[in-house]
Amino acid sequence: MATANGQPRRILLDTGSAGLRVPKEFLGNAPIQRTGQNIKEVLGDGTILEGRISLC
């Protein structure tokens, strides 16, 4: 998958999740719209994802 016209990157798609989360370094210099909404997701394997929801 490529985001923000960047280089293609491998992603792991979790079919039980809503939306797609990508690390900010995947976005390069793309303009980001910050929503101010913080999230914490705990995946089935115990992995914890924390961050802010942004749109690009």
MMTF fields as JSON, N, C-alpha, C and O atoms, coordinates in Angstrom:
{
  "mmtfVersion": "1.0.0",
  "mmtfProducer": "UNKNOWN",
  "numBonds": 223,
  "numAtoms": 224,
  "numGroups": 56,
  "numChains": 1,
  "numModels": 1,
  "chainsPerModel": [1],
  "groupsPerChain": [56],
  "chainIdList": ["A"],
  "bondAtomList": [4, 2, 8, 6, 12, 10, 16, 14, 20, 18, 24, 22, 28, 26, 32, 30, 36, 34, 40, 38, 44, 42, 48, 46, 52, 50, 56, 54, 60, 58, 64, 62, 68, 66, 72, 70, 76, 74, 80, 78, 84, 82, 88, 86, 92, 90, 96, 94, 100, 98, 104, 102, 108, 106, 112, 110, 116, 114, 120, 118, 124, 122, 128, 126, 132, 130, 136, 134, 140, 138, 144, 142, 148, 146, 152, 150, 156, 154, 160, 158, 164, 162, 168, 166, 172, 170, 176, 174, 180, 178, 184, 182, 188, 186, 192, 190, 196, 194, 200, 198, 204, 202, 208, 206, 212, 210, 216, 214, 220, 218],
  "bondOrderList": [1, 1, 1, 1, 1, 1, 1, 1, 1, 1, 1, 1, 1, 1, 1, 1, 1, 1, 1, 1, 1, 1, 1, 1, 1, 1, 1, 1, 1, 1, 1, 1, 1, 1, 1, 1, 1, 1, 1, 1, 1, 1, 1, 1, 1, 1, 1, 1, 1, 1, 1, 1, 1, 1, 1],
  "groupList": [{"groupName": "MET", "atomNameList": ["N", "CA", "C", "O"], "elementList": ["N", "C", "C", "O"], "formalChargeList": [0, 0, 0, 0], "bondAtomList": [1, 0, 2, 1, 3, 2], "bondOrderList": [1, 1, 2], "singleLetterCode": "M", "chemCompType": "L-PEPTIDE LINKING"}, {"groupName": "ALA", "atomNameList": ["N", "CA", "C", "O"], "elementList": ["N", "C", "C", "O"], "formalChargeList": [0, 0, 0, 0], "bondAtomList": [1, 0, 2, 1, 3, 2], "bondOrderList": [1, 1, 2], "singleLetterCode": "A", "chemCompType": "L-PEPTIDE LINKING"}, {"groupName": "THR", "atomNameList": ["N", "CA", "C", "O"], "elementList": ["N", "C", "C", "O"], "formalChargeList": [0, 0, 0, 0], "bondAtomList": [1, 0, 2, 1, 3, 2], "bondOrderList": [1, 1, 2], "singleLetterCode": "T", "chemCompType": "L-PEPTIDE LINKING"}, {"groupName": "ASN", "atomNameList": ["N", "CA", "C", "O"], "elementList": ["N", "C", "C", "O"], "formalChargeList": [0, 0, 0, 0], "bondAtomList": [1, 0, 2, 1, 3, 2], "bondOrderList": [1, 1, 2], "singleLetterCode": "N", "chemCompType": "L-PEPTIDE LINKING"}, {"groupName": "GLY", "atomNameList": ["N", "CA", "C", "O"], "elementList": ["N", "C", "C", "O"], "formalChargeList": [0, 0, 0, 0], "bondAtomList": [1, 0, 2, 1, 3, 2], "bondOrderList": [1, 1, 2], "singleLetterCode": "G", "chemCompType": "PEPTIDE LINKING"}, {"groupName": "GLN", "atomNameList": ["N", "CA", "C", "O"], "elementList": ["N", "C", "C", "O"], "formalChargeList": [0, 0, 0, 0], "bondAtomList": [1, 0, 2, 1, 3, 2], "bondOrderList": [1, 1, 2], "singleLetterCode": "Q", "chemCompType": "L-PEPTIDE LINKING"}, {"groupName": "PRO", "atomNameList": ["N", "CA", "C", "O"], "elementList": ["N", "C", "C", "O"], "formalChargeList": [0, 0, 0, 0], "bondAtomList": [1, 0, 2, 1, 3, 2], "bondOrderList": [1, 1, 2], "singleLetterCode": "P", "chemCompType": "L-PEPTIDE LINKING"}, {"groupName": "ARG", "atomNameList": ["N", "CA", "C", "O"], "elementList": ["N", "C", "C", "O"], "formalChargeList": [0, 0, 0, 0], "bondAtomList": [1, 0, 2, 1, 3, 2], "bondOrderList": [1, 1, 2], "singleLetterCode": "R", "chemCompType": "L-PEPTIDE LINKING"}, {"groupName": "ILE", "atomNameList": ["N", "CA", "C", "O"], "elementList": ["N", "C", "C", "O"], "formalChargeList": [0, 0, 0, 0], "bondAtomList": [1, 0, 2, 1, 3, 2], "bondOrderList": [1, 1, 2], "singleLetterCode": "I", "chemCompType": "L-PEPTIDE LINKING"}, {"groupName": "LEU", "atomNameList": ["N", "CA", "C", "O"], "elementList": ["N", "C", "C", "O"], "formalChargeList": [0, 0, 0, 0], "bondAtomList": [1, 0, 2, 1, 3, 2], "bondOrderList": [1, 1, 2], "singleLetterCode": "L", "chemCompType": "L-PEPTIDE LINKING"}, {"groupName": "ASP", "atomNameList": ["N", "CA", "C", "O"], "elementList": ["N", "C", "C", "O"], "formalChargeList": [0, 0, 0, 0], "bondAtomList": [1, 0, 2, 1, 3, 2], "bondOrderList": [1, 1, 2], "singleLetterCode": "D", "chemCompType": "L-PEPTIDE LINKING"}, {"groupName": "SER", "atomNameList": ["N", "CA", "C", "O"], "elementList": ["N", "C", "C", "O"], "formalChargeList": [0, 0, 0, 0], "bondAtomList": [1, 0, 2, 1, 3, 2], "bondOrderList": [1, 1, 2], "singleLetterCode": "S", "chemCompType": "L-PEPTIDE LINKING"}, {"groupName": "VAL", "atomNameList": ["N", "CA", "C", "O"], "elementList": ["N", "C", "C", "O"], "formalChargeList": [0, 0, 0, 0], "bondAtomList": [1, 0, 2, 1, 3, 2], "bondOrderList": [1, 1, 2], "singleLetterCode": "V", "chemCompType": "L-PEPTIDE LINKING"}, {"groupName": "LYS", "atomNameList": ["N", "CA", "C", "O"], "elementList": ["N", "C", "C", "O"], "formalChargeList": [0, 0, 0, 0], "bondAtomList": [1, 0, 2, 1, 3, 2], "bondOrderList": [1, 1, 2], "singleLetterCode": "K", "chemCompType": "L-PEPTIDE LINKING"}, {"groupName": "GLU", "atomNameList": ["N", "CA", "C", "O"], "elementList": ["N", "C", "C", "O"], "formalChargeList": [0, 0, 0, 0], "bondAtomList": [1, 0, 2, 1, 3, 2], "bondOrderList": [1, 1, 2], "singleLetterCode": "E", "chemCompType": "L-PEPTIDE LINKING"}, {"groupName": "PHE", "atomNameList": ["N", "CA", "C", "O"], "elementList": ["N", "C", "C", "O"], "formalChargeList": [0, 0, 0, 0], "bondAtomList": [1, 0, 2, 1, 3, 2], "bondOrderList": [1, 1, 2], "singleLetterCode": "F", "chemCompType": "L-PEPTIDE LINKING"}, {"groupName": "CYS", "atomNameList": ["N", "CA", "C", "O"], "elementList": ["N", "C", "C", "O"], "formalChargeList": [0, 0, 0, 0], "bondAtomList": [1, 0, 2, 1, 3, 2], "bondOrderList": [1, 1, 2], "singleLetterCode": "C", "chemCompType": "L-PEPTIDE LINKING"}],
  "groupTypeList": [0, 1, 2, 1, 3, 4, 5, 6, 7, 7, 8, 9, 9, 10, 2, 4, 11, 1, 4, 9, 7, 12, 6, 13, 14, 15, 9, 4, 3, 1, 6, 8, 5, 7, 2, 4, 5, 3, 8, 13, 14, 12, 9, 4, 10, 4, 2, 8, 9, 14, 4, 7, 8, 11, 9, 16],
  "groupIdList": [1, 2, 3, 4, 5, 6, 7, 8, 9, 10, 11, 12, 13, 14, 15, 16, 17, 18, 19, 20, 21, 22, 23, 24, 25, 26, 27, 28, 29, 30, 31, 32, 33, 34, 35, 36, 37, 38, 39, 40, 41, 42, 43, 44, 45, 46, 47, 48, 49, 50, 51, 52, 53, 54, 55, 56],
  "secStructList": [7, 7, 7, 6, 6, 7, 7, 7, 7, 7, 7, 7, 7, 7, 6, 6, 1, 1, 1, 7, 7, 7, 7, 4, 4, 4, 4, 6, 6, 7, 7, 7, 3, 3, 3, 3, 3, 3, 3, 3, 3, 3, 7, 6, 6, 1, 7, 3, 3, 3, 3, 3, 3, 3, 3, 7],
  "xCoordList": [0.842, 0.0, 0.89, 1.935, 0.489, 1.199, 0.253, -0.928, 0.777, -0.023, 0.618, 1.842, -0.186, 0.282, 1.333, 2.316, 1.124, 2.038, 3.444, 4.405, 3.574, 4.881, 5.233, 4.525, 6.322, 6.769, 5.811, 5.281, 5.578, 4.718, 5.296, 6.509, 4.439, 4.827, 3.969, 2.824, 4.516, 3.74, 2.841, 3.258, 1.626, 0.718, 0.148, 0.128, -0.305, -1.004, -2.435, -2.681, -3.369, -4.766, -5.467, -5.491, -6.033, -6.796, -8.267, -8.84, -8.873, -10.251, -11.261, -12.417, -10.849, -11.758, -11.722, -12.448, -10.884, -10.73, -11.496, -11.784, -11.818, -12.442, -11.356, -10.678, -11.19, -10.198, -8.826, -8.631, -7.883, -6.505, -5.6, -5.705, -4.73, -3.796, -2.419, -1.969, -1.747, -0.399, 0.486, 0.024, 1.76, 2.681, 2.897, 2.846, 3.134, 3.283, 4.46, 4.432, 5.494, 6.63, 6.27, 7.013, 5.145, 4.675, 4.152, 4.062, 3.81, 3.137, 4.075, 3.635, 5.356, 6.318, 5.943, 5.665, 5.939, 5.633, 4.193, 3.872, 3.326, 1.922, 1.28, 1.587, 0.393, -0.313, -1.238, -2.001, -1.157, -1.923, -2.943, -2.613, -4.17, -5.207, -5.408, -5.94, -4.993, -5.112, -6.536, -7.115, -7.086, -8.452, -8.483, -9.522, -7.361, -7.329, -7.885, -7.958, -8.276, -8.86, -7.763, -7.101, -7.572, -6.604, -7.276, -8.461, -6.51, -7.057, -6.12, -4.918, -6.691, -5.932, -6.69, -7.838, -6.032, -6.634, -5.824, -4.594, -6.492, -5.83, -6.264, -7.446, -5.307, -5.594, -5.729, -5.35, -6.269, -6.507, -5.264, -5.351, -4.091, -2.85, -2.191, -1.091, -2.868, -2.324, -1.555, -1.164, -1.327, -0.64, -1.469, -2.68, -0.83, -1.504, -1.048, 0.149, -2.005, -1.729, -2.297, -3.481, -1.438, -1.881, -1.43, -0.343, -2.245, -1.875, -3.011, -3.978, -2.878, -3.888, -4.447, -3.712, -5.712, -6.333, -6.065, -6.364, -5.497, -5.246, -5.735, -5.847, -6.02, -6.482, -5.484, -4.874, -5.32, -4.466, -5.12, -4.566],
  "yCoordList": [-1.159, 0.0, 1.225, 1.234, 2.259, 3.538, 4.581, 4.617, 5.424, 6.508, 7.829, 7.934, 8.819, 10.181, 10.23, 10.963, 9.45, 9.403, 8.97, 9.295, 8.242, 7.773, 6.42, 5.901, 5.871, 4.555, 3.498, 3.64, 2.433, 1.348, 0.735, 0.559, 0.421, -0.2, -1.422, -1.473, -2.407, -3.59, -3.243, -2.525, -3.745, -3.554, -4.906, -5.841, -5.006, -6.178, -5.738, -4.86, -6.345, -5.956, -6.87, -8.089, -6.278, -7.009, -6.859, -5.783, -7.908, -7.826, -7.561, -7.25, -7.676, -7.401, -5.959, -5.587, -5.13, -3.741, -2.804, -3.129, -1.647, -0.596, 0.403, 0.943, 0.647, 1.618, 1.009, -0.182, 1.824, 1.412, 2.351, 3.57, 1.799, 2.617, 2.466, 1.351, 3.593, 3.569, 4.462, 5.481, 4.088, 4.939, 6.276, 6.326, 7.338, 8.66, 8.715, 9.507, 7.896, 7.924, 7.389, 7.617, 6.687, 6.233, 7.399, 7.279, 8.512, 9.6, 10.634, 11.502, 10.557, 11.497, 12.932, 13.305, 13.737, 15.172, 15.507, 16.666, 14.511, 14.751, 15.69, 15.618, 16.569, 17.436, 16.598, 15.763, 16.83, 16.061, 16.974, 18.085, 16.505, 17.222, 16.499, 15.389, 17.11, 16.494, 16.66, 17.744, 15.582, 15.625, 15.914, 16.304, 15.728, 15.916, 14.723, 14.755, 13.673, 12.491, 11.467, 10.989, 11.133, 10.118, 8.753, 8.637, 7.723, 6.367, 5.402, 5.642, 4.32, 3.196, 1.946, 1.737, 1.121, -0.108, -1.284, -1.241, -2.323, -3.549, -4.645, -4.979, -5.2, -6.245, -7.593, -7.755, -8.543, -9.874, -10.562, -11.38, -10.238, -10.875, -10.119, -10.469, -9.073, -8.302, -7.059, -6.263, -6.873, -5.679, -4.444, -4.432, -3.412, -2.167, -1.076, -0.836, -0.419, 0.705, 1.946, 1.999, 2.959, 4.234, 5.347, 5.278, 6.366, 7.493, 8.459, 8.45, 9.314, 10.316, 10.047, 9.637, 10.271, 10.106, 11.367, 12.48, 11.173, 12.268, 11.828, 10.634, 12.789, 12.526, 13.1, 14.138, 12.425, 13.004, 12.826, 13.243],
  "zCoordList": [0.0, 0.0, 0.0, 0.651, -0.724, -0.698, -0.12, -0.464, 0.755, 1.324, 0.95, 0.885, 0.71, 0.459, -0.646, -0.541, -1.704, -2.844, -2.462, -3.161, -1.366, -0.917, -1.516, -2.378, -1.051, -1.482, -0.958, 0.144, -1.731, -1.23, 0.045, 0.163, 0.977, 2.25, 2.469, 2.02, 3.155, 3.521, 4.704, 5.613, 4.695, 5.815, 6.22, 5.42, 7.433, 7.931, 8.192, 9.019, 7.493, 7.616, 8.606, 8.433, 9.636, 10.642, 10.281, 10.453, 9.791, 9.306, 10.418, 10.133, 11.672, 12.782, 13.241, 14.162, 12.611, 13.03, 12.114, 10.962, 12.644, 11.841, 11.46, 12.333, 10.188, 9.728, 9.565, 9.805, 9.16, 8.935, 9.712, 9.583, 10.502, 11.269, 10.65, 10.386, 10.417, 9.871, 10.731, 11.244, 10.893, 11.646, 10.918, 9.689, 11.659, 11.053, 10.085, 9.143, 10.289, 9.375, 7.979, 7.024, 7.856, 6.544, 5.71, 4.488, 6.33, 5.644, 5.043, 4.289, 5.364, 4.786, 5.067, 6.206, 4.013, 4.153, 3.808, 3.548, 3.801, 3.463, 4.482, 5.672, 4.022, 4.97, 5.863, 5.376, 7.14, 8.122, 8.795, 9.211, 8.899, 9.642, 10.966, 10.993, 12.048, 13.37, 13.901, 13.827, 14.431, 14.955, 16.447, 16.98, 17.126, 18.569, 19.335, 20.563, 18.621, 19.258, 19.543, 18.621, 20.812, 21.211, 21.228, 21.54, 20.889, 20.877, 21.586, 21.7, 22.054, 22.574, 22.143, 22.532, 21.335, 20.845, 21.379, 21.367, 21.844, 22.272, 21.307, 21.228, 20.576, 19.604, 20.293, 21.452, 19.571, 20.124, 20.65, 21.565, 20.077, 20.521, 21.67, 22.097, 22.173, 23.289, 22.868, 23.723, 21.567, 21.078, 21.408, 21.185, 21.936, 22.286, 21.323, 21.169, 20.679, 19.799, 20.445, 20.778, 20.626, 21.188, 20.273, 19.699, 20.128, 19.292, 19.129, 19.891, 18.101, 17.812, 16.422, 15.523, 16.246, 14.937, 14.127, 14.562, 12.946, 12.004, 10.637, 10.358, 9.802, 8.443, 7.459, 7.713, 6.343, 5.299, 3.959, 2.941]
}
